[in-house]
Amino acid sequence: MRYLMFVATDPDNDADPTGEGTMPIEDWCDTYDAAGVRIMGERTRPAQDATTVRRRQGKVLVTDGPFAESREWIVGFDILECADLDEAIDVASRHPMAAQGRLELRPFWPFEDAAEEAT
Amino acid sequence: MDHAVATAICEQRLRIVAALIGVTGDWDLAEDALADATERALRRWPTDGVPGNPAAWLTVTARRRAVDVLRRRALETDKLVELANDPVFGEDGMAYEVSAGSGRPGPGGPGPAVSGTGADAGLHDDRLRLIFTCCHPALSLEARVALTLKVVCGLSTRAIGRLFLVPEATASQRILRAKRKIAHAGIPYRVPDAQHLPDRLDGVLAVVYLAFSAGWSAARDPAAASEAVRLARLVAELLPLEDEARSLLALLLIQHSRQEARRVDGRLVTLEHQDRSRWDRSAIAEADALLGTGGAGWAGATRATSTGGGGWAAATRATSTGGGGATRATSTGGGGATRATSTSGRVNRGPYRIQAELAAVHARAERAEDTDWAAILGLYDELHERAPSPVSGVARAVAVGMAQGLARGLAELDALAEHPALRDYHPYYAARGDLLARAGQHEAAAQALARAADLAPSEIERTQLLERRREVLRSPG
């Protein structure tokens, strides 16, 4: 299964400064690139450089800033290829931002499943 | 007749559903196949007679139904092949096909779904895979409890809605969403590996405990509480080396043993005032045996039941007669008398063990005034040492009051008074009122009890607290 992993800051400010159980980002990337788990990933520019795009009543609306009304900022993403959610959780839990921020795992939605999901 | 059907279905339902999910990965198909087999049994057995092996009959019938559905879909050929080769549903099960009315099982072949007996046989059991999947931490806690009660225990969505005071549609939606997340997020159908097992087991036990409490708290649904005890028993049987699983079963058995005594005329009766002759002594004896078997495993525990589990009783006697020293030995968990009964040294005294031992001390007192408060205080100290929390602090303060004098208990409660977590925690005021009343401070006691009644979460608890308040105000002094 493929997962999009959002890497985000944590507004709760309860970071674990020891980073225990995680790896430095270079090691994390090397490890999971070598294992074929990390398909790709990038760090992103901060929220003030974000642009939100919508189309409403035939008009394209472009606004400054991120769409998420949340206090956490997405600072990067990775695409993971894992056997199942347990493996994805394990991989995410070793990312340095697991201790400093938070990570969200979103499973990809395969095209062929889209039809069965009108609800 | 209906009894035979009910028993067979009860025994077999979970195995069938768990194995079908394991093979097909399709939760709805599994439940549908079971429903179909059940319906056929109810239709045919009254006229054709009950088959010699009702469980096998149900298994085979459910499997056929699943195969039919898969054939109709015509896509899932690999699953079909797997279903035909599955040891649970394999062709040997067919040997049990019963000719109408004969009531004799066919020749040879092991029965379906014989569970292993080795130490880790449980780890490969479909039922355990199902339980761990239902209790996966990627599902919300309420979804975990609802899904477990529905799929593992076979409760109806209606009963689950009643239990959690939500409309049936809400309960149904919760379960549906949980099943979808399992499928879409890639939650695996398996027992976690050794590295993750302790954490994940805690999650399973929390769900079992919550399921029990929901049925128990306001005595809303005794049936759900019984189901939770059955579930605890299953988890303990499947994981014979896990002391916390065994301890949770013991804890629930003891709580459940008071079922008949804790409600009289629709009113809750406190532990102190319960008619102890109405406690289910066999359940308490079983719990004692479970707690006394350290790592001896399930078979040992069950055997010990018949002998009354003397080991544990003796160990506690050693603790309670030995004065402060012995109690401390227990509470530090270091080779105390309780530890000595463990045969493997695997016992890691977790929170459920301590809570179960607390319940066991209460259960052993023939009258409320015989309660060994020193032993109880020792266990609360141990609980508090591992995970200090204001909530366990309240219970500990009561034990201090009963073991070392009311004034000291009240002083402990005073020290907790400012804690924000306790500001609206009704047991804090109930405990305060109780200790004050025992100390003869009736006015102050009545005030605390009134506050507790205001904060109580259910009518039945409110009634009980106000009753106690009236009693205090009536007493002389």
Chai-1 contact restraints between the chains, C-beta under 6 A:
chainA,res_idxA,chainB,res_idxB,connection_type,confidence,min_distance_angstrom,max_distance_angstrom,comment,restraint_id
A,M1,B,G186,contact,1.0,0.0,6.0,A-B,restraint_1
A,D84,B,G186,contact,1.0,0.0,6.0,A-B,restraint_2
A,D84,B,P188,contact,1.0,0.0,6.0,A-B,restraint_3
A,L85,B,A138,contact,1.0,0.0,6.0,A-B,restraint_4
A,L85,B,A185,contact,1.0,0.0,6.0,A-B,restraint_5
A,L85,B,G186,contact,1.0,0.0,6.0,A-B,restraint_6
A,L85,B,I187,contact,1.0,0.0,6.0,A-B,restraint_7
A,D86,B,P188,contact,1.0,0.0,6.0,A-B,restraint_8
A,P107,B,H184,contact,1.0,0.0,6.0,A-B,restraint_9
A,P107,B,A185,contact,1.0,0.0,6.0,A-B,restraint_10
A,P107,B,G186,contact,1.0,0.0,6.0,A-B,restraint_11
